[in-house]
Amino acid sequence: MWKWEAEGQPKAVVVIVHSAYEHHRRYAWLIQKLRNGGFHVVTTDLPGHGAESGRKTHDESFASYIEHVKKLIEVALQDNLPLFVVGHGLGATLVMDILQKEKLECAGVILSSPWLALSHQPPRLSGMLTKLSSSMKVKHDVTIELLTRNYDMYVEFQNDRHYSSTVVASWYRELQAMMKSINIHEDTIFNVPVLLQTGGNDKLTETAFAKKWLLKQQLTEFQYKQWKHLYHDLYQEPEREEVYLYTESFMNNVLRSLGYIV
């Protein structure tokens, strides 16, 4: 796990949970923006992800992901500062799963582009998933061009050796089961401020499911923002400065409501 200190006096700590296939280094820009904004940042690579794993095919259990996120939150709470949990993509889905099962000790939650229904599926997978051997490899083919319109990201991560969207069939079945469980869950999550953001031109997920999930929660404070032309990776898009300012404004408003001077 890694921690970056805020520039100057910290007002809160932010946990970042990245999406499937990627790693925390793709969030370098966001980490620096948060530090400049007065936030400590704590993050990690999910099991099987990033440089240390060296893994090219994902076969990790989703239970290992959940336990890793919980440990990340425990580390962040040691700062005794208000905590915000930021989850993106599958990371947002993991945070949703935790929220539906227990109370998180946090000031607020920011979810971007959660995986609740995928519009981009592995090729030739329809109707075949249950027939595949659990260890059979499945190429999801989630390319950088599918995730963002930002040319700088194409240049930086086009040949990223630590990014892989190849999984085994059992991993993909477990993903489908988690998404279904979250979508059909009847009880509301604990009453915590939530900001949910999606891209209006997301090529990977069906964003309507995310909005539907948020609206059925019985929350006293929540915001939904769909960024009209943006792709899936909101914090990598050319408009990411606007996305960050919107996110920071949400966190600052929550801190004010808690009695902090921002």
C-alpha positions as CSV (number, residue, x, y, z in Angstrom):
1,M,0.0,0.0,0.0
2,W,1.1,3.5,-0.7
3,K,0.4,6.8,1.0
4,W,1.0,10.4,-0.3
5,E,0.9,13.3,2.2
6,A,-1.2,16.4,1.4
7,E,0.6,19.6,0.5
8,G,0.3,21.6,3.7
9,Q,-2.3,21.0,6.4
10,P,-4.4,17.9,5.6
11,K,-8.2,18.3,5.8
12,A,-9.1,14.7,5.0
13,V,-7.7,11.4,3.6
14,V,-8.8,9.8,0.3
15,V,-8.7,6.1,-0.5
16,I,-8.6,5.3,-4.2
17,V,-9.8,1.9,-5.4
18,H,-8.8,1.3,-9.1
19,S,-10.7,-0.6,-11.7
20,A,-10.1,-4.1,-13.2
21,Y,-7.0,-4.8,-15.3
22,E,-5.2,-1.5,-14.4
23,H,-3.0,-0.3,-11.5
24,H,-2.6,2.7,-9.2
25,R,0.0,4.4,-11.4
26,R,-2.7,5.4,-13.8
27,Y,-4.0,7.7,-11.1
28,A,-0.8,9.8,-10.7
29,W,-2.6,12.9,-12.0
30,L,-5.5,12.5,-9.6
31,I,-3.3,11.7,-6.7
32,Q,-1.3,15.0,-7.2
33,K,-4.5,17.0,-7.6
34,L,-5.8,15.6,-4.3
35,R,-2.5,16.3,-2.5
36,N,-2.6,19.9,-3.8
37,G,-6.2,20.2,-2.6
38,G,-5.2,19.3,1.0
39,F,-5.9,15.5,1.0
40,H,-3.7,12.6,2.0
41,V,-4.1,9.8,-0.5
42,V,-3.9,6.1,0.3
43,T,-4.1,3.5,-2.5
44,T,-2.8,0.1,-3.6
45,D,-2.9,-2.3,-6.5
46,L,-5.7,-4.9,-6.2
47,P,-4.5,-8.5,-5.9
48,G,-3.1,-9.8,-9.1
49,H,-2.7,-6.3,-10.6
50,G,0.2,-4.0,-11.1
51,A,4.0,-4.4,-11.4
52,E,4.5,-6.5,-8.3
53,S,2.1,-9.3,-9.4
54,G,3.5,-9.7,-12.9
55,R,0.3,-11.4,-13.8
56,K,-1.0,-11.4,-17.4
57,T,-4.2,-13.4,-16.8
58,H,-6.6,-12.5,-13.9
59,D,-7.9,-15.4,-11.9
60,E,-8.1,-13.8,-8.4
61,S,-11.2,-14.3,-6.2
62,F,-13.4,-11.3,-5.7
63,A,-13.3,-12.1,-2.0
64,S,-9.6,-11.2,-2.1
65,Y,-10.4,-7.9,-3.7
66,I,-13.0,-7.1,-1.0
67,E,-10.6,-7.9,1.8
68,H,-7.9,-5.8,0.2
69,V,-10.2,-2.8,0.0
70,K,-11.2,-3.2,3.6
71,K,-7.5,-3.3,4.7
72,L,-6.9,-0.2,2.6
73,I,-9.7,1.6,4.4
74,E,-8.3,0.4,7.8
75,V,-4.9,1.9,7.0
76,A,-6.5,5.2,6.0
77,L,-8.5,5.5,9.2
78,Q,-5.3,5.5,11.2
79,D,-4.8,9.2,10.2
80,N,-7.9,10.2,12.3
81,L,-9.1,12.4,9.6
82,P,-12.4,12.4,7.7
83,L,-12.2,9.7,5.1
84,F,-13.5,9.7,1.5
85,V,-13.5,6.5,-0.5
86,V,-13.1,6.9,-4.3
87,G,-13.9,3.8,-6.4
88,H,-13.7,3.7,-10.2
89,G,-15.0,1.1,-12.6
90,L,-14.8,-2.3,-10.9
91,G,-13.3,-0.5,-7.9
92,A,-16.6,1.4,-7.6
93,T,-18.5,-2.0,-7.8
94,L,-16.4,-3.4,-5.0
95,V,-17.1,-0.4,-2.8
96,M,-20.8,-0.8,-3.6
97,D,-20.7,-4.4,-2.5
98,I,-19.1,-3.4,0.8
99,L,-21.6,-0.6,1.4
100,Q,-24.5,-3.0,0.9
101,K,-23.1,-5.4,3.5
102,E,-21.7,-3.2,6.2
103,K,-21.3,0.3,7.5
104,L,-18.2,2.1,6.3
105,E,-16.6,4.6,8.7
106,C,-16.3,7.4,6.1
107,A,-17.4,11.0,5.5
108,G,-18.4,10.3,1.9
109,V,-18.2,8.0,-1.1
110,I,-17.3,8.9,-4.7
111,L,-18.2,6.4,-7.3
112,S,-17.3,6.8,-11.0
113,S,-18.4,4.5,-13.9
114,P,-19.3,1.5,-11.7
115,W,-19.5,-1.9,-13.4
116,L,-23.1,-3.0,-12.9
117,A,-23.8,-4.0,-16.5
118,L,-21.3,-4.2,-19.3
119,S,-22.1,-3.1,-22.9
120,H,-18.6,-4.3,-24.1
121,Q,-18.4,-8.0,-23.5
122,P,-15.7,-10.4,-24.4
123,P,-16.0,-11.4,-28.1
124,R,-18.1,-14.5,-28.9
125,L,-18.9,-14.9,-25.2
126,S,-22.7,-14.5,-25.4
127,G,-24.4,-17.7,-24.3
128,M,-21.2,-19.6,-24.0
129,L,-19.9,-18.6,-20.5
130,T,-21.5,-21.4,-18.5
131,K,-20.0,-23.9,-20.9
132,L,-16.5,-22.8,-20.6
133,S,-14.0,-24.5,-18.4
134,S,-13.3,-22.4,-15.3
135,S,-9.6,-22.0,-16.2
136,M,-10.2,-21.2,-19.9
137,K,-8.8,-17.8,-20.8
138,V,-11.2,-15.1,-22.0
139,K,-9.9,-11.9,-23.7
140,H,-12.1,-8.9,-22.7
141,D,-10.3,-6.6,-25.1
142,V,-10.7,-3.5,-23.0
143,T,-8.3,-1.2,-24.8
144,I,-7.1,2.3,-23.8
145,E,-9.1,3.7,-26.8
146,L,-12.3,2.2,-25.3
147,L,-11.7,4.0,-22.0
148,T,-10.7,7.5,-22.9
149,R,-10.4,10.1,-25.6
150,N,-7.2,11.6,-24.1
151,Y,-4.3,11.2,-26.6
152,D,-1.8,11.8,-23.9
153,M,-3.1,8.7,-22.2
154,Y,-2.7,6.8,-25.4
155,V,0.9,7.7,-25.6
156,E,1.7,7.0,-21.9
157,F,-0.2,3.7,-21.5
158,Q,-0.5,2.2,-25.0
159,N,2.2,-0.3,-24.2
160,D,1.6,-0.6,-20.5
161,R,3.2,-3.9,-19.5
162,H,1.2,-4.0,-16.3
163,Y,-2.2,-3.7,-17.9
164,S,-4.0,-6.9,-19.0
165,S,-7.7,-7.5,-19.7
166,T,-7.4,-11.3,-20.1
167,V,-9.2,-13.3,-17.5
168,V,-10.3,-16.9,-16.8
169,A,-13.9,-17.9,-17.3
170,S,-14.5,-18.3,-13.6
171,W,-13.3,-14.7,-12.9
172,Y,-15.8,-13.4,-15.5
173,R,-18.6,-15.5,-14.0
174,E,-17.8,-14.1,-10.6
175,L,-18.0,-10.6,-12.0
176,Q,-21.4,-11.3,-13.5
177,A,-22.6,-12.7,-10.1
178,M,-21.4,-9.6,-8.2
179,M,-23.0,-7.2,-10.6
180,K,-26.3,-9.1,-10.5
181,S,-26.2,-9.2,-6.7
182,I,-25.8,-5.5,-6.4
183,N,-28.5,-4.7,-9.0
184,I,-31.2,-6.9,-7.2
185,H,-30.2,-6.0,-3.6
186,E,-33.3,-4.6,-1.9
187,D,-32.1,-3.0,1.3
188,T,-30.6,0.5,1.2
189,I,-27.0,1.2,2.1
190,F,-26.0,3.0,5.3
191,N,-26.9,6.7,5.0
192,V,-23.6,8.3,3.8
193,P,-23.1,11.1,1.3
194,V,-22.5,9.7,-2.2
195,L,-21.4,11.3,-5.4
196,L,-21.9,9.0,-8.4
197,Q,-20.5,10.1,-11.8
198,T,-20.7,8.5,-15.2
199,G,-19.7,9.3,-18.8
200,G,-22.4,10.1,-21.3
201,N,-20.4,8.3,-24.0
202,D,-19.2,5.4,-21.9
203,K,-18.2,2.5,-24.3
204,L,-17.8,-0.1,-21.6
205,T,-20.8,0.0,-19.2
206,E,-24.5,0.6,-19.3
207,T,-24.7,3.7,-17.2
208,A,-28.4,3.6,-16.6
209,F,-27.9,0.8,-14.1
210,A,-25.7,3.1,-12.0
211,K,-28.2,5.9,-11.8
212,K,-31.0,3.4,-11.0
213,W,-28.9,1.9,-8.1
214,L,-28.3,5.4,-6.6
215,L,-31.9,6.5,-6.8
216,K,-33.2,3.5,-5.0
217,Q,-30.9,4.2,-2.0
218,Q,-32.6,6.0,0.9
219,L,-29.9,8.7,1.2
220,T,-30.3,12.2,2.6
221,E,-27.3,13.5,0.6
222,F,-26.4,12.3,-2.8
223,Q,-25.4,13.7,-6.2
224,Y,-25.5,12.1,-9.7
225,K,-23.6,13.7,-12.5
226,Q,-23.4,12.4,-16.1
227,W,-20.6,14.0,-18.1
228,K,-22.2,14.5,-21.5
229,H,-19.4,13.5,-23.9
230,L,-17.0,11.7,-21.7
231,Y,-15.8,8.1,-22.0
232,H,-15.5,5.5,-19.1
233,D,-12.3,6.8,-17.4
234,L,-13.5,10.2,-16.2
235,Y,-10.3,11.1,-14.4
236,Q,-8.3,10.4,-17.6
237,E,-10.4,12.4,-20.0
238,P,-9.4,15.8,-21.6
239,E,-12.0,17.4,-19.3
240,R,-10.6,15.7,-16.1
241,E,-9.9,19.1,-14.5
242,E,-13.6,19.8,-14.5
243,V,-14.3,16.3,-13.1
244,Y,-11.8,16.8,-10.4
245,L,-13.2,20.3,-9.4
246,Y,-16.7,18.7,-9.2
247,T,-15.4,15.9,-7.0
248,E,-13.4,18.3,-4.8
249,S,-16.5,20.6,-4.4
250,F,-18.5,17.6,-3.2
251,M,-15.9,16.6,-0.6
252,N,-15.5,20.2,0.6
253,N,-19.3,20.6,1.0
254,V,-19.4,17.3,3.1
255,L,-16.6,18.6,5.3
256,R,-18.4,21.9,5.9
257,S,-21.6,20.0,6.8
258,L,-19.5,18.1,9.4
259,G,-18.3,21.3,10.9
260,Y,-14.9,21.6,9.4
261,I,-13.5,24.9,8.1
262,V,-12.5,24.4,4.5
